[in-house]
Amino acid sequence: RSQGPLVPLGLDETALVRRFLPWVERTVKAYGIQIGYRRYWHTSLASRIGQKVMVHFDERTIQEVYPEVEGGFVSAAVVGHYPDVSLAEWEAARNERFRAGRAYQDNGARAEAARLIHANRSDVLSATAKTRRAREARKRAEREGTSHTRAPARATAEPASNWLPVAELGEDTWLKRIE
């Protein structure tokens, strides 16, 4: 502290830090710059569509990159909603999702989807056939002059009870256990 600042006066510290970040060369497209399946945009890139630019990126966040435009750096924000995570965290999560998807595909997801589609189609066809048969039966009944209502259910006779009248039991016998 007694010596003063280590960085000379008039030097932009953020530009110095960004100059030492890793970089890639990308062509500016109409949608912006694409790095690792993510798109970034800044208004100053509009005049550079079709040109190659050096894009510096901070591995501690995927929220923004720093394309070099006219000798300086601009902060291009990510297009869309992404969590504020590091590049390593994002790639690890992306690879895990890819592995899970690949395992699902390898375990027969396509065959399972085909089976489900076939089952759904056969359900629809059987329901259609059942409806057609019901309509034909109703039309046949109308031609024959019978009613649409169902016949009343036949009453079933109740089974006779096995109980003895109290008069036949006597006073003491109906309290005793029958064996």
C-alpha positions in Angstrom: 0.0 0.0 0.0 2.8 2.4 0.6 3.9 2.0 -3.0 0.5 2.9 -4.4 -1.5 0.9 -6.9 0.2 -1.9 -8.8 -1.7 -1.1 -12.0 -0.7 2.0 -13.8 -3.2 4.9 -13.7 -5.4 5.1 -16.8 -5.3 1.4 -17.5 -8.7 -0.3 -17.6 -8.5 -3.2 -15.1 -11.6 -5.0 -16.5 -10.1 -4.9 -20.0 -6.8 -6.2 -18.7 -8.6 -9.1 -17.0 -10.7 -9.9 -20.0 -7.6 -9.9 -22.2 -6.2 -12.9 -20.2 -9.4 -14.9 -20.4 -9.6 -17.9 -22.7 -11.0 -17.0 -26.1 -12.5 -18.5 -29.3 -13.0 -17.1 -32.7 -16.6 -17.0 -33.9 -18.5 -15.7 -36.9 -21.2 -13.3 -35.9 -24.6 -14.5 -37.2 -28.0 -12.8 -37.3 -28.8 -14.3 -34.0 -25.5 -13.4 -32.4 -22.6 -15.5 -31.3 -22.9 -19.2 -30.5 -20.7 -20.9 -28.0 -21.4 -24.3 -26.7 -25.1 -24.5 -27.8 -25.7 -21.1 -26.1 -26.3 -17.9 -28.0 -25.1 -14.4 -27.0 -26.1 -11.0 -28.3 -25.1 -7.4 -28.0 -26.3 -4.5 -30.1 -22.8 -3.7 -31.3 -22.7 -7.1 -33.0 -25.4 -6.1 -35.5 -22.9 -4.2 -37.7 -20.5 -7.2 -37.7 -22.8 -9.9 -39.0 -20.8 -12.3 -41.2 -17.4 -11.2 -39.7 -15.2 -13.2 -37.4 -14.5 -11.8 -33.9 -12.5 -13.0 -30.9 -14.7 -13.8 -28.1 -13.3 -14.0 -24.6 -15.3 -16.0 -22.0 -15.1 -16.3 -18.2 -15.3 -19.9 -17.1 -16.8 -18.9 -13.8 -20.2 -17.9 -15.4 -22.1 -18.7 -18.6 -24.2 -15.5 -18.3 -22.0 -13.4 -20.6 -19.1 -13.4 -23.0 -16.8 -10.6 -24.1 -16.4 -10.1 -27.9 -13.7 -7.8 -29.0 -15.3 -5.0 -31.0 -13.3 -2.1 -32.4 -10.4 -2.6 -30.1 -12.5 -2.9 -26.9 -14.6 -5.4 -25.2 -18.4 -5.5 -24.9 -20.4 -7.6 -22.6 -22.7 -9.9 -24.7 -25.5 -11.5 -22.5 -26.8 -15.0 -23.0 -30.0 -15.2 -25.0 -32.6 -17.1 -23.0 -32.9 -18.2 -19.3 -29.9 -19.9 -18.0 -28.9 -20.4 -14.3 -25.9 -18.5 -13.0 -23.5 -21.4 -12.9 -19.9 -22.0 -14.0 -19.0 -23.5 -17.3 -17.8 -26.7 -15.7 -21.1 -27.1 -13.7 -23.1 -26.5 -16.9 -21.2 -29.0 -18.9 -21.4 -31.6 -16.2 -25.1 -31.2 -15.9 -25.5 -31.3 -19.7 -23.4 -34.4 -20.0 -25.4 -36.1 -17.3 -28.6 -35.3 -19.1 -27.1 -36.6 -22.3 -26.0 -39.9 -20.6 -29.5 -40.4 -19.1 -31.1 -39.8 -22.5 -28.7 -42.1 -24.2 -29.3 -44.8 -21.6 -33.1 -44.3 -22.1 -32.6 -44.7 -25.9 -30.4 -47.7 -25.5 -33.0 -49.4 -23.2 -35.6 -49.5 -25.9 -37.4 -46.2 -25.7 -38.2 -46.3 -29.4 -39.6 -49.8 -29.1 -41.6 -48.8 -26.0 -43.1 -45.8 -27.9 -44.0 -48.1 -30.8 -45.7 -50.5 -28.4 -47.7 -47.7 -26.8 -48.8 -46.3 -30.1 -49.9 -49.8 -31.3 -51.8 -50.3 -28.0 -53.5 -47.0 -28.3 -54.5 -47.6 -31.9 -55.9 -51.1 -31.1 -57.9 -49.5 -28.2 -59.4 -47.0 -30.6 -60.2 -49.7 -33.2 -61.8 -52.0 -30.6 -63.9 -49.1 -29.2 -65.0 -48.1 -32.7 -66.1 -51.7 -33.4 -67.9 -52.0 -30.1 -69.8 -48.7 -30.8 -70.7 -49.9 -34.4 -72.1 -53.2 -33.0 -74.1 -51.3 -30.4 -75.6 -49.0 -33.1 -76.4 -51.9 -35.3 -78.1 -53.7 -32.4 -80.2 -50.6 -31.6 -81.2 -50.2 -35.2 -82.2 -53.8 -35.4 -84.3 -53.4 -32.2 -86.0 -50.4 -33.7 -86.8 -52.3 -36.9 -88.3 -55.1 -34.8 -90.4 -52.7 -32.8 -88.8 -53.4 -29.4 -88.1 -50.7 -26.9 -84.7 -49.2 -26.2 -85.1 -49.7 -22.5 -83.6 -52.7 -20.8 -85.8 -55.4 -19.4 -86.3 -55.1 -15.7 -84.1 -57.2 -13.6 -85.9 -60.4 -12.3 -86.5 -60.4 -8.7 -84.7 -63.2 -6.9 -86.4 -65.0 -4.1 -84.9 -64.6 -0.7 -83.6 -67.7 0.8 -85.6 -69.0 3.7 -84.1 -68.3 7.1 -83.0 -71.1 9.3 -84.2 -69.4 12.4 -86.6 -71.2 14.8 -89.5 -69.3 16.3 -89.0 -68.3 20.0 -92.1 -70.3 21.0 -90.4 -73.5 19.8 -87.2 -72.9 21.7 -88.6 -72.8 25.2 -87.2 -70.7 28.0 -83.7 -72.1 28.6 -82.8 -73.7 25.4 -82.5 -70.7 23.3 -79.9 -69.2 25.6 -77.7 -72.3 25.3 -75.1 -72.9 22.7 -76.2 -75.3 20.0 -73.6 -77.9 19.1 
